[in-house]
């Protein structure tokens, strides 16, 4: 990779990281300053914003160190890959937990306050942050990552594709992906059923028309959330699995 292209990519990554930090900082500030926003759902979003800021700043810092060859160490190389995986893991796990929270709030609205309680929030957050540590950093201890000089690349770290990556793919991406698709599908069905019930009970045309925006808005919003998730992450993990077939 040429030096000019390398610099361009670092500048672009820095700009995107600043946008991520700025946007998520606004979310943090809103929840901190407004007590009415400190609901369980918003606290999960607060935690997700913290994870996004950590992932953005941490990934950018390690990319600068690796691309500029400031540290040439097998240990740091392995830690950097472990951190990349951890950043992805905590983000996806948060999205998965948030989708379950929305599923319970809409599909099981009457039981939501019984199932989701403030006392259980800390365990939910631990479930978002803690599992990624052994999942992503254990491969370092067993040689799951390694570094090697590769001609034509300024970065001196490359992946060691082995059987551990298949397990990581399943734990990090595919299981949360299935859960997210299931929960949003059930939400779609519940919203559609509720809107149809309202339309059946409504005798006037005007009230029926007024329900159409409420019918479309959840579909559009949830479709964008789940669609963006799948579009962004599926190609990455499919690439990992194709490379696995080559190296195993």
Helices and strands as residue ranges (DSSP letters): H 3-33, G 35-37, H 40-67, H 74-107, G 109-111, H 112-115, H 118-129, H 131-141, E 145-147, E 157-159, H 163-169, I 170-174, H 175-201, H 205-247
